[in-house]
Amino acid sequence: MPLILLEDVHKIYNPGPGEVRALDGVSLAIEAGELVAVVGQSGSGKSTLMNLIGCLDMPTAGRYLLDGQEVSSLCDDELSVIRNQSIGFVFQGFNLIPSLTALENVELPLLYRGIGREARRRMALEALHRVGLTARSHHKPTQMSGGQQQRTAIARAIAAKPPIILADEPTGNLDSASGAEIMRILKELNQEGKTVVLITHDNEIAAQARRVVRIHDGRLVQDSALPVPKAP
């Protein structure tokens, strides 16, 4: 059973004459330990797909199984547990709290998990060390570069050691050097066994993944893991 399995998934907004089919019959299987780039232009449905994979939203129709469990049958509290324990999120806008230091930002999700003060401090420091930010642990976001803020966001995502990392345009607000550093970290995490799903519009970024899935108008139009259909 794949770690992530979507079967004929639809996501429809405003059902009726003016409905928007953000996802239109998407089927996708991702095995544990894969590094997959989902590529598409703005409005293609790629962020909607990430929201479904991350249990931030539910499909209108179709099935989504995460580690063999159909998530649409779960209540909000159960979904919150999955998001907190199984998935680490990295967003284009960093989503750091400006009034907190890097260390405090990384600690916050661990606090929500009920982890004690000493343990969460140790886990947060380990995560910051993992992304090369030990020296910046007591800096606030405004005292850090964009690349450092995104590395803090990655540290926050990996501190609890979730098996899945979902990264939505993680290099979108960064210069090329900082973007390359973020991709290096994500690829290293994948080599260490994490399943990494990378959402991007950038073909050069996507080319660094082991598998590329392309989405257009809510449909998957290419999957590099599948053989190319032969011409008749």
C-alpha positions as CSV (number, residue, x, y, z in Angstrom):
1,M,0.0,0.0,0.0
2,P,1.5,3.4,-1.0
3,L,2.0,5.9,1.8
4,I,-0.1,8.5,-0.1
5,L,-2.9,7.2,-2.3
6,L,-5.5,9.4,-4.1
7,E,-8.1,7.6,-6.2
8,D,-10.2,9.6,-8.7
9,V,-10.2,12.7,-6.4
10,H,-12.3,15.7,-7.3
11,K,-12.4,19.1,-5.5
12,I,-15.2,21.3,-6.6
13,Y,-15.7,24.9,-5.3
14,N,-19.1,26.6,-5.7
15,P,-21.0,23.6,-7.1
16,G,-23.5,24.6,-9.8
17,P,-23.4,26.6,-13.0
18,G,-20.3,28.6,-11.9
19,E,-18.5,25.7,-10.3
20,V,-14.7,25.6,-10.2
21,R,-13.1,22.1,-10.6
22,A,-9.8,22.6,-8.8
23,L,-9.1,18.9,-9.1
24,D,-10.8,16.8,-11.7
25,G,-10.3,13.1,-11.3
26,V,-6.8,12.9,-9.9
27,S,-5.3,9.5,-9.1
28,L,-1.8,9.5,-7.6
29,A,0.2,7.0,-5.6
30,I,3.4,8.0,-3.7
31,E,5.5,5.5,-1.9
32,A,7.3,6.0,1.3
33,G,10.8,7.6,0.8
34,E,10.0,9.2,-2.6
35,L,10.9,12.7,-3.6
36,V,8.1,14.0,-5.9
37,A,7.7,17.4,-7.5
38,V,4.2,18.4,-8.5
39,V,4.5,21.1,-11.2
40,G,1.9,23.4,-12.5
41,Q,1.2,27.1,-13.2
42,S,-0.9,29.3,-11.0
43,G,-4.5,28.0,-10.9
44,S,-3.5,24.5,-12.1
45,G,-4.7,22.9,-8.9
46,K,-1.3,22.0,-7.4
47,S,-1.8,23.9,-4.1
48,T,-5.3,22.4,-3.7
49,L,-3.6,19.0,-4.2
50,M,-1.1,19.8,-1.4
51,N,-3.9,20.9,0.9
52,L,-5.7,17.5,0.4
53,I,-2.5,15.5,0.9
54,G,-1.8,17.6,4.0
55,C,-5.2,17.0,5.4
56,L,-5.9,20.7,5.4
57,D,-8.9,20.1,3.1
58,M,-11.2,17.2,2.1
59,P,-12.0,16.0,-1.5
60,T,-15.5,16.6,-2.9
61,A,-15.4,13.1,-4.3
62,G,-13.0,10.2,-4.5
63,R,-10.8,8.6,-1.9
64,Y,-7.6,9.7,-0.1
65,L,-5.7,7.1,1.9
66,L,-2.8,8.2,4.1
67,D,-0.7,5.2,5.2
68,G,-3.7,3.0,4.5
69,Q,-6.2,5.1,6.4
70,E,-9.0,6.9,4.6
71,V,-8.8,10.4,5.9
72,S,-12.3,11.6,4.9
73,S,-13.8,9.4,7.6
74,L,-11.8,11.2,10.4
75,C,-13.0,14.0,12.6
76,D,-11.3,17.4,12.9
77,D,-9.3,16.3,16.1
78,E,-8.1,13.2,14.4
79,L,-7.0,15.2,11.4
80,S,-5.2,17.6,13.6
81,V,-3.2,14.7,15.2
82,I,-2.2,13.5,11.7
83,R,-1.1,17.0,10.6
84,N,0.9,17.4,13.9
85,Q,2.6,14.0,14.0
86,S,2.8,12.8,10.4
87,I,3.3,15.8,8.2
88,G,5.8,18.7,8.2
89,F,4.7,21.8,6.2
90,V,7.0,24.3,4.5
91,F,5.3,27.3,2.8
92,Q,6.5,29.9,0.4
93,G,5.7,32.7,2.9
94,F,7.7,31.1,5.8
95,N,4.7,31.6,8.2
96,L,6.9,32.4,11.1
97,I,5.6,34.4,14.1
98,P,7.5,37.7,14.0
99,S,7.5,38.2,17.8
100,L,9.2,34.8,18.4
101,T,12.8,33.8,18.0
102,A,13.8,31.1,15.6
103,L,14.0,28.7,18.5
104,E,10.6,29.6,19.8
105,N,9.1,29.3,16.3
106,V,10.5,25.8,16.0
107,E,9.3,24.9,19.5
108,L,5.7,26.0,19.1
109,P,4.3,22.9,17.3
110,L,6.1,20.7,19.8
111,L,4.3,22.7,22.6
112,Y,1.0,21.9,20.9
113,R,1.9,18.2,21.0
114,G,2.3,18.4,24.7
115,I,6.0,17.8,24.7
116,G,7.8,18.9,27.9
117,R,9.9,22.1,28.0
118,E,13.3,20.4,28.1
119,A,12.5,17.8,25.4
120,R,11.1,20.4,23.0
121,R,14.0,22.7,23.5
122,R,16.4,19.8,22.7
123,M,14.4,18.8,19.7
124,A,14.2,22.4,18.4
125,L,17.9,22.9,18.8
126,E,18.6,19.7,17.0
127,A,16.4,20.8,14.1
128,L,18.0,24.2,13.9
129,H,21.5,22.6,13.9
130,R,20.3,20.3,11.1
131,V,19.6,23.3,8.9
132,G,22.8,25.2,10.0
133,L,21.1,27.8,12.1
134,T,22.4,27.1,15.6
135,A,24.0,30.6,15.7
136,R,20.7,32.2,14.7
137,S,18.5,30.4,17.2
138,H,17.8,33.5,19.3
139,H,17.2,35.8,16.3
140,K,13.7,36.9,15.3
141,P,12.5,36.6,11.7
142,T,13.2,40.3,11.0
143,Q,16.8,39.8,11.9
144,M,17.2,37.0,9.4
145,S,17.5,36.8,5.6
146,G,14.8,35.1,3.6
147,G,16.9,32.0,3.2
148,Q,17.4,31.8,7.0
149,Q,13.7,32.3,7.6
150,Q,12.9,29.4,5.2
151,R,15.5,27.2,6.9
152,T,13.8,28.0,10.2
153,A,10.5,27.0,8.7
154,I,12.1,23.7,7.6
155,A,13.5,23.2,11.1
156,R,10.0,23.7,12.5
157,A,8.7,21.2,10.0
158,I,11.2,18.5,10.9
159,A,11.6,19.0,14.6
160,A,9.1,16.3,15.5
161,K,10.6,14.0,12.9
162,P,7.4,13.5,10.8
163,P,7.7,10.9,7.9
164,I,6.3,13.3,5.3
165,I,7.4,16.8,4.3
166,L,5.1,18.9,2.1
167,A,6.9,22.0,0.7
168,D,4.7,24.5,-1.2
169,E,6.9,26.7,-3.4
170,P,9.7,26.7,-0.8
171,T,12.1,28.6,-3.0
172,G,9.5,31.0,-4.4
173,N,10.6,34.1,-2.3
174,L,14.3,33.4,-2.4
175,D,17.3,34.3,-4.5
176,S,19.0,31.5,-6.5
177,A,21.7,30.8,-3.9
178,S,19.2,30.6,-1.0
179,G,16.9,28.5,-3.1
180,A,19.7,26.1,-3.9
181,E,20.5,25.7,-0.2
182,I,16.8,24.9,0.6
183,M,16.8,22.3,-2.2
184,R,20.0,20.8,-0.8
185,I,18.4,20.4,2.6
186,L,15.2,18.9,1.2
187,K,17.1,16.4,-0.9
188,E,19.2,15.4,2.1
189,L,16.1,14.9,4.2
190,N,14.8,12.6,1.4
191,Q,18.0,10.7,1.4
192,E,17.6,10.2,5.1
193,G,14.2,8.5,4.5
194,K,11.7,11.3,4.5
195,T,8.9,11.3,1.9
196,V,9.1,14.8,0.3
197,V,6.4,16.3,-1.9
198,L,7.5,19.5,-3.5
199,I,4.9,21.9,-5.1
200,T,6.5,24.2,-7.6
201,H,5.9,26.1,-10.8
202,D,9.6,26.1,-11.6
203,N,10.8,23.4,-14.0
204,E,14.4,23.8,-12.9
205,I,13.5,23.2,-9.3
206,A,11.3,20.2,-10.3
207,A,14.1,18.7,-12.3
208,Q,16.0,18.1,-9.1
209,A,13.3,15.6,-7.9
210,R,13.4,11.9,-8.6
211,R,9.9,12.0,-9.9
212,V,7.9,14.8,-11.6
213,V,4.1,15.0,-11.8
214,R,2.6,17.7,-13.9
215,I,-0.9,19.1,-13.2
216,H,-2.9,21.3,-15.6
217,D,-6.5,22.5,-15.1
218,G,-7.0,20.1,-12.2
219,R,-5.8,17.0,-14.1
220,L,-2.5,15.1,-13.9
221,V,-1.1,15.3,-17.4
222,Q,2.3,13.7,-16.9
223,D,4.0,11.4,-14.4
224,S,7.7,10.7,-15.0
225,A,7.3,7.5,-12.9
226,L,5.0,6.0,-15.6
227,P,6.0,4.9,-19.1
228,V,5.3,7.4,-21.9
229,P,2.4,6.0,-24.0
230,K,3.5,4.8,-27.4
231,A,2.1,6.4,-30.5
232,P,-0.5,4.3,-32.3
